[in-house]
Amino acid sequence: MQHEAIVIGAGQAGLATAYYLARAGVDHLLLDDQPGPGGAWRHVWPSLTLFSTAGFSNLPGWPMPPHEGFPPASHVVDYLGAYEQRYRLPVERPVTVTRVERVGEQYLVHSAQRSWQAAQVVAATGTWRAPFVPTLPGSFSGRQWHSANYPGVEPFRGTRVAVVGGANSGAQIAAELTEVAQVTWYTRHPPRWMPDDVDGRVLFQRNRERALAIGRGEPDPGADSELGDIVVLPPVRRARDSGALRATPMVTSLDEVEADHLIWCTGYRPALRPVRHLVKDGQPLHPGLHLVGYGDWAGPGSATITGVGPHAKRAAHAVAEALGYPVPGRPTGQAQMPKS
Ligand code: FAD
């Protein structure tokens, strides 16, 4: 099968890119390995809520429907499903892309059963398939988990739990576990709490300023480290203020961890497996391959719902220009060649 463009991954980054591809008139197909819409939001732990309100969690074109307080992941899954339908985005699932090959000026996109050909490929495969666990000396005899497969508090009731990681997922998981388990929360540095009256929207605004500055060719103004990085959601605040949630300096060896369970809240890496050989130092090696989402190295804020828009737009417009389509905001007939 041949298309002008193939988008791998139909999470928020893939959908936002497809929205702009459709507007530019580009013939495209999205391939996603999940059984239904929602991307990584299908896999977060049961109690997870966004760290900002619905009004600050919008994809291009159509805002997230309102929700009282901080929306749960199911609200995002519903939104992404409705977004796909609203714009009739052509998603095929479940399809796992195993490898992308460069053949002449084209790309061949392979799954175990089929192949597709396209001149333009957008990788929007996110990070949840590549949980990161640091290597430490020593050994741990209990059960190890990652926040990617943390199932909620039930298996931990009445046990000793070590939670590693000083960012939002570590704080949230450790906070809720303090109600049912004996928790030791290991962090590499003292927790950097954001002010209690500030939520994720401040981070989003900062990311947007950074993305716009980079888009204008100006230096990246950088993250605002003074502000802190843990959003103090109500359950986190309760656990912190009651004294139940306290940080302990990180161990240097697993032998020091005395617990029944160890939960790594140590983040993710880009899930680039099908295109890894086509990417060097975070940059595509050939024209026609684009990376959207993934967080800072692919663009400030690009791993957030509201922040991915400008990055998706830039990638979709680069695709459209390379294919010779007029791009909104550029004079017709002056399509640029893709950057090599
Ligand atoms: P994904 O949602 O992961 O979508 C990628 C899709 O591609 C998935 O369906 C994946 O299964 C699929 N895929 C991967 N590899 C292949 C392959 N080889 N073939 C086919 N399909 C493939 N952001 C916010 O804006 N607000 C928040 O409050 C917020 N809270 C967060 C809390 C946590 C704990 C985490 C982990 C993230 C949070 N984020 C938040 C960040 C962000 O919104 C998510 O990480 C988001 O899911 C990234 O979207 P994406 O489309 O880039 O990737």
Residues whose N, C-alpha, C, O or C-beta is under 5 A from the ligand:
A	BS01	FAD	I8 G9 A10 G11 Q12 A13 G14 L31 D32 D33 Q34 G38 G39 A40 W41 T49 L50 F51 S52 V95 T96 V97 A124 T125 G126 T127 W128 S169 A271 P274 V292 G293 Y294 S302 A303 T304 I305 T306
